[in-house]
Amino acid sequence: MEKTLHIPKILLIGGSEPLGCAGIQADLKAVCACGGYGAAALSCIVDEDTHQVKSIHPLPAQLIVEQCISCLQSMDVDCIKTGLLYSAETVRTIGEILHRFNNIPLIIDPVFVGYAKTLLITPDVIETYQKYLFPLAALITPNATECEILLQRSLKTDNVQSELKELCQWGNYSIIMKSVFMEGKVCDYFYESKTDSLKAYSKVPIRKKDEGIRGAGDSFASSIATYLGK
């Protein structure tokens, strides 16, 4: 009997970005490139160019939730990935809904800062993530700056494993910390909480002339969600 190809269905929750290289636009491209089907619930509309984020316009939290429910009740979703959520109310209401669907793996990309370290959230978001969303996650994918925001201090790079273990205190998830610069190299670190193990992956740093590039974190987390969905 011929084996049927499973195309994973991924629910993406995040912001729209006009250039097509970040946010939901990047998410959908990544899911498609990895062989999945992407569905999306928009959380906000972002206006930005190659130099700066100009404005963020959040959608009503209830509308965001209704988009999620429409997707989750209409198709067999294999994985959920969140990106920019912006407000504490949005994070809380999404957490309350996703708690009802906690059998579906959840990848959280806690988008707190933009490519130029521009703050993209309201100040009360951090605690709401920790209380309502992180306990539901299978994996979170913050960059080094976002890890420092969660820790409320600078990273201690001489003991990365201990730092990432501390960042897993809000749930039974693993963590990938992206783009840690130290000792002349750039690394991503994967900490698996169930086995208390750490792996480091060196990568080529982005050249200075490419500083306008953004959306790598969005694409990365959406790719992981697609393969997890498989």
C-alpha positions as CSV (number, residue, x, y, z in Angstrom):
1,M,0.0,0.0,0.0
2,E,1.3,3.4,-0.9
3,K,2.1,5.6,2.1
4,T,0.1,8.9,2.2
5,L,2.3,12.0,2.6
6,H,1.4,13.9,5.7
7,I,1.4,17.6,5.2
8,P,1.6,19.2,8.7
9,K,-0.9,22.1,9.4
10,I,0.7,24.9,11.4
11,L,-1.3,27.7,13.1
12,L,0.8,30.8,13.2
13,I,-0.2,33.7,15.5
14,G,1.7,36.9,15.1
15,G,2.0,40.3,13.4
16,S,1.8,41.4,9.8
17,E,4.9,43.0,8.3
18,P,4.8,45.0,5.0
19,L,8.2,44.0,3.5
20,G,7.4,40.3,3.6
21,C,10.6,39.3,5.3
22,A,9.4,39.0,8.9
23,G,6.2,38.3,10.9
24,I,3.4,36.2,9.5
25,Q,4.7,36.7,6.0
26,A,8.0,35.1,6.9
27,D,6.3,32.4,8.9
28,L,4.1,31.3,6.0
29,K,7.0,31.2,3.6
30,A,9.1,29.1,6.0
31,V,6.3,26.6,6.6
32,C,5.7,26.2,2.9
33,A,9.4,25.8,2.2
34,C,9.6,23.0,4.8
35,G,6.6,21.2,3.3
36,G,3.8,22.3,5.6
37,Y,0.5,24.2,5.3
38,G,0.4,27.5,7.2
39,A,-2.7,29.1,8.6
40,A,-2.5,32.4,10.4
41,A,-4.2,34.5,13.0
42,L,-3.1,38.1,13.0
43,S,-2.3,39.8,16.3
44,C,-1.2,43.2,15.0
45,I,-0.3,45.3,12.0
46,V,3.3,46.5,12.0
47,D,4.5,49.3,9.8
48,E,8.3,49.3,9.2
49,D,10.9,49.9,6.5
50,T,14.5,48.7,6.2
51,H,15.6,51.2,8.9
52,Q,13.0,51.1,11.7
53,V,9.7,50.0,13.1
54,K,7.4,53.0,12.6
55,S,4.3,51.9,14.4
56,I,2.4,48.9,15.8
57,H,-1.4,48.6,15.7
58,P,-2.7,45.8,17.8
59,L,-5.9,44.0,16.8
60,P,-8.6,43.5,19.5
61,A,-7.7,40.5,21.7
62,Q,-11.1,38.9,21.2
63,L,-10.7,39.1,17.4
64,I,-7.3,37.4,17.7
65,V,-8.8,34.6,19.8
66,E,-11.7,34.1,17.4
67,Q,-9.3,33.7,14.5
68,C,-7.5,31.0,16.5
69,I,-10.7,29.2,17.4
70,S,-11.9,29.3,13.8
71,C,-8.7,27.6,12.7
72,L,-8.4,25.1,15.6
73,Q,-12.1,24.0,15.1
74,S,-11.9,23.8,11.3
75,M,-8.7,21.7,10.8
76,D,-6.5,19.2,12.5
77,V,-3.6,21.5,13.5
78,D,-0.3,19.7,14.1
79,C,1.6,22.5,15.8
80,I,1.1,26.1,16.9
81,K,3.7,28.9,16.7
82,T,3.4,32.3,18.3
83,G,5.4,35.4,17.3
84,L,4.7,39.1,18.1
85,L,1.7,39.3,20.5
86,Y,2.4,42.9,21.7
87,S,0.0,43.3,24.7
88,A,-0.5,41.5,28.0
89,E,-4.2,41.2,27.2
90,T,-3.5,39.4,24.0
91,V,-1.0,37.0,25.7
92,R,-3.4,36.2,28.5
93,T,-6.4,35.5,26.2
94,I,-4.4,33.4,23.8
95,G,-3.0,31.4,26.7
96,E,-6.5,30.8,28.0
97,I,-7.7,29.5,24.6
98,L,-4.6,27.4,23.9
99,H,-4.9,25.8,27.3
100,R,-8.0,24.1,25.8
101,F,-5.9,22.7,23.0
102,N,-2.8,21.7,25.1
103,N,-2.5,18.4,23.2
104,I,-1.1,20.4,20.2
105,P,2.7,21.2,20.5
106,L,3.3,24.9,21.0
107,I,6.4,26.7,19.9
108,I,6.8,30.2,21.4
109,D,9.0,32.8,19.8
110,P,8.9,35.5,22.4
111,V,9.3,38.5,20.2
112,F,10.2,41.3,22.6
113,V,12.7,43.3,20.5
114,G,13.1,44.0,16.8
115,Y,16.3,43.7,14.7
116,A,17.6,47.0,16.0
117,K,16.7,46.1,19.6
118,T,13.6,48.2,19.4
119,L,11.2,47.2,22.1
120,L,8.0,45.7,20.5
121,I,5.9,45.0,23.6
122,T,4.2,46.8,26.4
123,P,6.0,46.6,29.7
124,D,3.5,44.3,31.4
125,V,3.9,41.5,28.8
126,I,6.8,39.6,30.3
127,E,5.0,38.4,33.5
128,T,1.9,37.5,31.4
129,Y,4.0,35.2,29.1
130,Q,5.5,33.5,32.2
131,K,2.1,32.9,33.7
132,Y,-0.1,32.1,30.8
133,L,1.9,30.9,27.8
134,F,5.3,29.4,28.8
135,P,3.6,26.7,30.9
136,L,1.9,25.4,27.7
137,A,5.1,25.4,25.5
138,A,7.1,22.5,24.1
139,L,9.9,24.9,23.1
140,I,10.7,28.6,23.3
141,T,13.1,30.4,21.0
142,P,14.3,33.7,22.5
143,N,17.4,35.5,21.2
144,A,20.1,36.5,23.7
145,T,18.6,40.0,24.3
146,E,15.1,38.5,25.0
147,C,16.7,36.0,27.4
148,E,18.2,38.9,29.3
149,I,14.8,40.6,29.4
150,L,13.3,37.4,30.9
151,L,16.1,37.0,33.4
152,Q,16.0,40.8,34.2
153,R,19.8,40.9,34.1
154,S,22.8,40.3,31.8
155,L,23.6,36.8,30.7
156,K,26.3,34.9,32.5
157,T,28.0,33.4,29.5
158,D,30.5,31.4,31.5
159,N,27.6,29.0,32.5
160,V,25.1,29.0,29.7
161,Q,23.5,25.7,30.9
162,S,22.6,27.1,34.3
163,E,21.2,30.3,32.6
164,L,18.9,28.3,30.3
165,K,17.8,26.0,33.1
166,E,16.7,29.0,35.0
167,L,14.8,30.2,31.9
168,C,12.8,26.9,31.9
169,Q,11.4,27.6,35.4
170,W,7.9,28.5,34.1
171,G,7.1,25.2,32.4
172,N,8.1,21.8,31.1
173,Y,9.6,23.1,27.9
174,S,13.0,23.2,26.2
175,I,14.7,26.3,24.9
176,I,16.9,27.5,22.0
177,M,18.7,30.7,22.8
178,K,19.7,32.4,19.5
179,S,22.7,34.5,18.5
180,V,24.9,34.6,21.6
181,F,28.1,36.6,20.8
182,M,31.2,35.7,22.8
183,E,34.9,34.9,22.3
184,G,34.7,36.0,18.7
185,K,32.0,33.7,17.6
186,V,28.2,33.5,17.4
187,C,26.3,30.4,18.8
188,D,22.8,29.1,19.2
189,Y,22.3,27.0,22.3
190,F,19.8,24.2,22.7
191,Y,18.9,23.2,26.3
192,E,16.7,20.1,26.7
193,S,15.0,20.4,30.1
194,K,13.9,16.7,30.3
195,T,17.5,15.5,30.0
196,D,19.3,18.6,31.5
197,S,21.5,18.6,28.4
198,L,23.1,21.4,26.4
199,K,24.2,21.6,22.8
200,A,26.0,24.5,21.1
201,Y,25.8,25.3,17.4
202,S,28.3,27.9,16.0
203,K,27.1,30.0,13.0
204,V,28.5,32.7,10.7
205,P,27.7,36.2,12.1
206,I,25.7,38.5,9.9
207,R,28.0,41.0,8.1
208,K,27.6,44.7,9.0
209,K,26.4,45.6,5.6
210,D,23.5,43.1,6.1
211,E,22.2,44.8,9.3
212,G,18.9,45.6,7.6
213,I,18.1,41.9,7.3
214,R,15.3,40.8,9.7
215,G,12.9,37.9,10.2
216,A,15.4,35.2,10.7
217,G,14.0,34.3,14.1
218,D,10.5,34.1,12.7
219,S,11.5,31.8,9.9
220,F,13.6,29.6,12.3
221,A,10.8,29.0,14.8
222,S,8.2,28.4,12.0
223,S,10.5,25.9,10.4
224,I,10.9,24.0,13.7
225,A,7.1,24.1,14.2
226,T,6.7,22.5,10.7
227,Y,9.2,19.7,11.4
228,L,7.7,19.1,14.8
229,G,4.3,18.9,13.1
230,K,5.6,16.2,10.8
